[in-house]
Amino acid sequence: MTTDPAPRRPLTATYRLQLHAGFTFADALRVLPYVEALGASHVYLSPVLTAVPGSEHGYDVLDHRQINPELGGQDGLETLAAAVHERGMGLIVDVVPNHMALVSELWRNLPLWQVLREGPEAPTAHWFDVDWDHLGGRFGLPVLGQPLEAVLEAGELTLDVGGHDEGGAAGQPVLRYFEHVLPLAPGTDRLAGRLGHGPATVTRELLESQHWRLGHWLDAPDVLNYRRFFEVDGLIGVRVEDEDVFQATHALLLELHHAGIIDGFRIDHPDGLADPGGYLERLRAALRPGTPVWVEKILEGSERLPDGWACEGTTGYDANAAVTAALVDPTTAEAITQTWVETGGTPDLDDEVDRAKRQVVADLLGPELGRLQRRATAVLPHLDPDRLREAIVEALVAVHVYRAYIRPEEPVDERDHAALLPLLEGLARARAARPDLGVELEALGEVLADPAGAPGADAGSARDLCVRFQQTTGPVMAKGIEDTAFYRWHRLVALNEVGADPSLGEHPEVATLHTWARHQAEHWPLGMTTLSTHDTKRSEDVRARILAVAGDAGAWEHLSRASLEAADRHGVDRPTAHLVWQTLLGAGRVETGRLHEYLTKALREAKLHTTWVEPDADYEGRVLALADEMVAEGEVSEAIGAAVRDNRLTVRTLTLTQKLVQLTLPGVPDTYQGAGVVDLSLVDPDNRRPVDYEERVDRLRRLDSQGWPGDLSDEVLWVTSRVLRLRTWLPKAYGPGASYDPVQAGDHVLGFVRGGCAATLAIRAPRALGEAGGLGETRIPLPPDRWQDALTGVVHEAGATGVLARDVFADAPVALLVRADDLQAGG
């Protein structure tokens, strides 16, 4: 089956849908009328290839040759695509090139099963990033619940023949360990007698003859020798840098693309690949001209996406960070900082990040550190291995971005200096922090920067060290910052988002947003912009509520003091209490089950008092009891209710401001499922709950027939639908070539003009503005013309000095003024 090879509508906006067994292609089909009516040009799907049965996300791919039957299979995808294209829309699919699933039923991953059965000589051995030199050419599997001798003594290992329902294992001799199924190397089953003819004994000799090696899970740092996705043992790295692996893992998606079924791609975690830029070049060459590709790339601080990457831009974490930072009220920043200090929490975020990254390297990334040490020792045999290990740790911690982009085979004199700079800066910081390791860090830096030029080095080990180091800095950043430090440092948790810098909240400014937007307009005009994703720590509307009350210093201080007293009564540390009340402030009266699940995850991710590996039930219970009290009764509960009521106008302002700004910034706005109305969700899995689309359809239908909305969800949906529809017929304002010009109208007006014809305007720090007496005679400098608000229909005549701000915001705290002639011509 093929469909029209090109969407009828230009790319203007995407709508993200999370697929799983409970929300299939057929369910997505039923949602299409809503997505179309909203104004999105493209439907944006989570991964569609066959994943682990029951997967809620699809990033654990098992079979690249098949569309996930749990989602409806290829027929279901093609039916959905045909319906999408009939509406003149396009279909974007999420791609997972970095890893595959390594599950207990290993036969489900046929290429990996072949490797475990046949070892490093297997036809698919090069698919997977395995350090075969470690463990003598065997694949390490640290899956045992106790040491091997104890497992053997307990008789927990059994021999069997694969059942007819076990895929590639069917009829083959296998070893079973509870739910784990492992293949035996050809011919080795004779060491245990003939299977199926009486009892067979699992012996040391039998185990030693396999291409895999079992180990206790506590021995993972020494036994695990394959590259993982972050610290997840169940996701094994794939080597798509090899042409045949790329082709095998992408063949079906490319076939569907060239058949006109898939129109664009989102690339998951490209920083995990050996050569992200090279991968994108190969992918671009395999696609139809003009096919959009986005990358899930976390940019830190002033870091920018490499200019040479063959893609449209990022998936929008950088846009989210810029927008949220611009909403922080600067007048209360000092009070927010002081309340955090009073909890006893770490004052400086950088200190917390440093500690967290070191802990992650030591506790979670032992296998990765061991591999780097082995390679460094091979390349630099004259240096002490233990000191080299220390130097590697210092370098990993000191790199402050996800990775550098050094291609080992690329001549140094042809290399882009920007690709090398993060590494050089990190090594300089490491030497400053540990001058006693100066010799080791200097030698390590020379190899990492120029593996081909390392004097006397083992060329293969030097290249491997360079590539593996770059693949490891990302996990150190992700696990150290987003998944550890951000669960410890709670100054203002609305800023603790992927790719964001929460410390910017201490000195907030709008200039950061304008700088980012100008760069986006010039370099990545089709990069995505977003506020909520399947990975955000809190939905956009949770963050808006927290930011709104953060603009009320009195309410914030009262909440903090009351929570500290409650924490002391419950025996809970004060910094954690600071997280709990902010969570309730943002998420509202969240159901007990959702609240407990979120807080348990947050506490364990923090790794301070309890962890996933060693949970402290007593500590967790005290925190949950504190949270339950804050929900149900007492001073904190009452204070949260009062703070939200007293700041409801600020909540409204920030909720609408962030939505309007995101939708009109340079780029392609993405709406995460359900985010078209107020959605108070926390981190996954909370943000992947079912969406009531029938309610949204009814709400949008009512708005379209009756006009200007009533409640805040109405207003969010009104802004979203009006702007997305406007983008479809006003390319001069929102197309790839549209200019971006900041509006300078004082500290309390946030605004910019797109393409000279559409002005996004919003009130900033509204509570402080009210306390200062309002907008007064503030004027917004728009060119003389008739400007019509695309949201309210009100017309404003701009004179030589622009328009009065109080007139612009008379009906709402946001406005989208479009030159009247352009609006009337298009509308």
Steps between C-alpha positions, in 0.01 A plus 500: 500500500628847416367844567557844357880549528471862613274664759270757350556752774835656584665412828365746758434307824515148646280310745670224702321171575637233737421155363471176699268202525238719667524771232556350157499620139124449503467729801721759331273478197204607714696799630585636154196729469601677820866534397395640163249741654763617746715611207796260506646415161673178610422210732811404698514140625713332765702198373303254287739205461445184702593562862495301823147363551303740715743788446343834590741703285652294216864598552587139587506369141530124449441456126577758232335287233146532628256774598387432855204257488380638836442832326317347205790388283592632158141489377397723790780747434418517129132554572588783739741654249237489224253682724765755598586568138136520394472794737802665339716435804835324545625216722819514707645196675744470789815298420721323757843445338709482818381184672286187505332317785684231691221314678489188712342307212805569287364306200272798437806694377606268217829677405610497865387139549727404211793678665444329833478161326795539263719760669723765339506304173122525459382682186328760720780540758602836353147632552561551868755714678673228707848513650591147392856532630356517848393160641699315236255535214188432705185708547449601864153454650487612864146371559543261792336578831792350691854383422528223242609234748189561709281491189650168394464354847136607514435332167355821353659442159319244286543362150214472255394516137341820376125481464308546176386844618853625571588631156864445406550279807243245387655153491841624612673397824468779752590582857231646724544713807160602627362724220834514315549282192852459355621308193768234528793511262460242222610157617552588865175342614683165483683608815173452688375188327219486247233753587155354531636157600515516877643759738786716373753666725624854460872488566779753513642337185175559317481864608863567413443369148236764419548828318338679792604526861255521788573724795343634819320829439721666761802410286369692198791752497737208425270267304291726277696572182247640254409864444165589653249781471607703803506251790217278374626142474195407294590730209809401301688738271477442124780589258310681225830652388545176302322528166338157508373554856355835397328340204364207700364716781353766269385297198132474592465864604676614182282271289188648656641849452568448129153347463360833619377372836748673735581866431759590762707372791592588855834349610523376856824562694746553212770592753529131586625418150866471407461778243172694524585731213596210276179316583292802403689534173435134417134533594453816295651330196250215537192727519295681240618859449339742742411238762505660846718344770525615862743390768442451871798710603553654843678835473663640813520873570622690195579179309358486147419212270796426268445703184590216268244250621265373228174569681235767556599558863426365845177369649469816708644458849709812437189697405323386815793607717513845340124558534474385862798707611341810349189454716681519834412810701829683566359700791472196730814309399684591820213384721480169312870443551481585869219252570706227335807587706289481815416136426868411530517395135816551299513873412699458177358279226847442353613338825202265496555414136865418564412269789221334304713437193775345709249275674351391168841412356590301810167327565324467164757517223762257629499286183552807282777631724669160497499489120649849478769405752592187305533698178699779664737250657557336161573836338705643787673194652768713667243662732356350817157342425343618826609859443375478143163391636492805727589722206219351291251567780616862527470548125153345484374722782662815360342483152193721538313404182366167385795436273762633263482398134845376408538262208820302566569445131467871417832690462554747783560791264161440334304464822238749610639665811150526647480119501814481711440795732277325761771239552780754526305712747413194707860384516610848607247493783614151599865609517404800711303279740767229521845643426647185657367309198649744253721245323219248458245758389743650249574160347135400501403828335749452218352162414138616527564805281712324239497120532675455167789718613558341840872404500558126517133434571304193407294656217191286563500561875562873453207533262278294728596712800414820311162372382400331826591805706269714286225239534539501879485872576133505398393238756707681765314822421153344474522280807704748701297813430146427378462172689687584820586867566159619379341270758712656775522871420153644557548875505225544236410165350314648203844563350630145557440384144696302245750731331430789739722678751299557820763738636394755234195557718722688745553774239214465250488699178315502169815561297584128512176420318562761232858383445387141461213594266718706269744211469213261434357724229836531327631143532211263577174659380329158494629380836225390737377712787325332791387545859405144597632165381493137613827574683431833673514493882180704527243609245500860386191579707648358820803723445280805435319458832827473690650800321187704568519452876877556486412855402324540838785513751269507802310189397821318407665577833188396693481169315867432557487574873187289550649210306819507708298471820300210354820330381649517848189338646516214250875450523556601138799698382411859418628514140270210410205676664579797272445269202180352640311824550610640163379178338158540661493867411557418133305178460201593716307246703659207322363152569683308772624226269646744249657710775660204676636358175654832406655568841639148527669545163630846595645378830674204343636703211650743753705210641546668837280315748363217286579351160352263244753234598471547878164663576445628854133428563497682834637825354274482196201438726573812703519713186175358364329564834622859489363537147164350597469750785585787266222388269231438757535739791712742697676825440686395185183372333317822581795712388522324165131559437528866598812553287334360188181702557686824568718456192241361260540796265875447492447129436275592208753749365797265510303204366386695196828685456715189476253343257481801269876556506579136425255488209636815337875468552721412202460130432232234478284485815432155641198430720536200728192281525239659721686828539242701307318562828625544857683178586650458847730202447826400661794299366445168322305284533260767629526702180408194293156450651202456264376821340128579488479598134121498492497781756753694294305453179181623667682794652656605169169461316331724758772761475480506122126557513473736797820703488719634783547242778397469862739307728878479474495171309272669247746785470798269450312310230384824341856638481638169372242452227492864385879521473553161334232582242651842443840346431357298210419808295743765622844370397639853476475512879579141593672341202871410490611843381296708745699750705501525878513844663469549879254760624649749747215627717633495855548229760138386504435433132645193335468510125641456153396556139517224239547582133413862563130421512413299815575616855496261795438700818457398863519645849811403696518481882131588531483503881790744526335709229178520698688602814675770295168648385453337162617580149423871517606673180729220382498485122587212273706620201325344201526654152209731411217289360172333590577193714236243585520259789469150350376373836229754582433676168562844655663752263774735624616807309875541545622856470851638485569377855326166467205391716412531865579179685195532724278502191671193356452305825153631584331165429775246562860487632622391156447630149592399149484812289510447126494770239129526425542476124698176533254352747196584294661382178584160650204453730 
